[in-house]
């Protein structure tokens, strides 16, 4: 008995036997529409059955023969096409990583390297042999770059082999205090001044007026020494009893001899960048580091207590009447007992607190990125008033003569009544830098690159010095001179008329506010150095 398979169609392309109901050949994708039907059971062709239109067929460009034809028409890839792009891109990318990643050229080189590598791989996507060779090459170059970068990190700073072994490591004491500094010039001090001065808190004191004890350098500028901290220096040094204390990107708090630049000790405060500037009171150093407010012995660097906070960020502590006040980048202001480290109160603001609080007349003032300037009772933390500035407040307010001066990113300087928060006046300059105030004049470093002297009575500028770059680091006053960093240049400006006395060019942008003591200006740079600029003792003509 013969089996009956029913009607079929023979694919004209690959000769596969298909059911008569198929609209296309499942092997090659060719359409079976119009192909005669064969009745296998009868052993004959059924010519009387009209061809049926396929209910579905593979598009022509997907047919096996069409794909093969396209491949045959495709020109062969050139051997090594695109490899040069990948080579150049990899080398350019490596150079950007090995160099200073904060420099503008490094960012351009990094982007160029990425684009060249992508273009190279695209060009040789059809050349499998070249793609394989370049892939091995790229892996080798990447390994070499990682090795060089790792070597630089190890060589740039003598970090402990295991930073994670303990949260608090004992301080490292230098065998020779002058060993790590480069004494490149003599320190010129003010004539007849032999006493040591101190700047124990950020902006000079609790009121954050920006007035420093000085004296500043005598004569023209000369580098006295510089200290390599192996990372950007955001922290402004606090100075007490001839020792400067500053935090670093590497998570260390340094104690440095002001006269020589020699390291006295360093304390490992964890892996977080220390942007906060220390405060030194009663032989104790207070600083915000990571998720803690830390108190250390000023002589030895030994930790006395640690109070857990939200992320400390760049808000610098202020110490008044046995209480430490500090903000956090998670909207909290803390008041902590300076002796025991126990909490007295905390206050939740409406925005992130980058501003360092100021204390004057029993009140505490600080700003938030919600655009508000807040006033609290310093003893209890009770809210008193707030003022909307129209922009984020990163600057620290300065309090002088019953008036609070503050700048905001709305590019205004505001003068507010310290008791009520009522606006007295405003002037259209400002930014992130904190104002300095003395003798009825407010000195403002602005986003437009100008250093302004604003008369507190007339609300008009007395003078303006154009620096050419936005001023992020806050100006300070020492004697009859205003000091400010703009870009990589440190300016010394006559306080009365704005005449430039001198300028000093550092190796990279100066990103910490200067500290002026004992004939030196201390300022931290993006290149990782703490610069100590002294005087050569030679009277110089005003800088151009």
C-alpha positions, 0 to 999 in steps of 0.5 A: 500500500502506497503512503499518500503524502499529499500535494507538494511544491518543489523549491525552484532555488534549493529543490527542497520538497515543501508542503503545497500550503507553504508560502515560502521555502523554510530552508532558503527563504525563496517564495513558492508563490506560482510554483506548480503543485505535485500530487505525490500520492498520484505520482503526477503533476496537478496542473489544473490547480491554480497557484495560490498566493503565499500568505507570507514570504521572507523579504527579498533582501533576506533571501539566501541568494540576495545575501550572498550576492551582497557579500560578493559585491562588498569590496574586501577590507584593507588589511589594517584599516582603522588600526592607526586610529586605535593606536593614536587614540590609545596613546592620546588617551593614555597621555591624558590619564598619566598627566594632570587630569584637571588640566584643560588639555587633558580633558581634550586629549581624553575626548579625542582619544576616545573618538579616535579609538571608536573611529578606528574600530568602526573602520576595521569592523569587517577585518577580523584579523586586524581587529584581533591584532588591535584588540591584543595591542589595546589590552597591552597598552591599557595594562601599561597605562594602569602600571604607570598610573599605579606607579605614580600614585605609589611614588607620589605619596608615602601612604601606609600600605593598608589604609583600611586596617583601622579607621584611625591610624596613629600619626606619622611623625617626620624624622626631620621637620625640614625634610619634606619641604623645599626651602627656595627663598628666605622668609621676609617678615615685617620690619621689627616684628618677631612675634608669632601670630595665629589664624585659628579658624577659617576666615580668621575667627567666629564672625568670619570677617576674613581679617587675619593677624598677618603680617604679610610678606615684606617686599616682593614675593618669594617662595619660602617653601612648598609641601607636596600633599599628593592631592588637591588642597581644598582646605585653608590652613589654620595656624596656632603657635607656629604650626599650620594645620590643613586637610588633604585630598588623601584623607590626612590632616597635616601639622606643618611647621610654618617657619620651615615647611617641615611636617610635624605629624600627620593623622589618617582620618579615613579615605574621604577628601578633607575639604573642611578647614580646621579650627584650633582652640585650647590645643585641640584641632577640630575638623570635619572629615567624611562622616565625622567631626573629629577632635585631635591633640594639636601637639601629637595628632592623637584623636581625642573624640569623634562625633558621627555626622552626615557627610561633612563636606566643605563646611568648616567648624567654628568654636565658641564658648565650648561648643563646636558648630559645623554643617554637613552636605546633608542639610544638618547643622550640628552643635557639639560639646568641644570637650566631650564630643557630645551633641548639644543640638542639631538643626535640619535646614532646607538645603545642603550646607556648604557654607561655614557657619558664623557666630556673633552676638549669640546667633549662628548664621549659615547658608544653604543651596536652597538659596536661604540664609539662616539665623539660629540661636547659638545656645539652643538651635532655635530658628530665628529668621531666614532670608531668600537670596535668589541663588545657592549660598556656598559662601560663609557669611561675615558679621560686622557691626550688627550687619550680616554680609553674604554673597550668593550665586545669584551674583549679589552681595547682600547686607542684612540686619543681623537681628531681624534679617531685613535687607539693608541693601544689595550690590550686583556682584557675587558668587561662591567666594566669601566676603571680607569686611573691615573698617566699613569696606566689604571686599568681594571676589566675584564670578566675573573675575573682579575683586571689588571694594564696596563701601558699606555706607554708600553701597558703591564700589571704591575700586575694582581689580580685574583678575581675568578669571572667576574668583572661587577662593575667598579674599582675606585682609592683613594690615593694609593689604588684601590677598586673593587667589584667582586662577593660578595667580596670588594677588596682593592688593593695596586695601586703600586704592586697589593698586597691585603690590605684587603677584605670584604665579603658582603651578596650578589654580589656587583653590583654597583661601589664603592664610596670612601669618608671620610674613607668609601667605599660605595657599593650597593649589590644585597641583597638590602643593601647599605654597608658602609665599614670603617676601624678599625684603626688597621694596618693589614697584607696584605690579602692573 
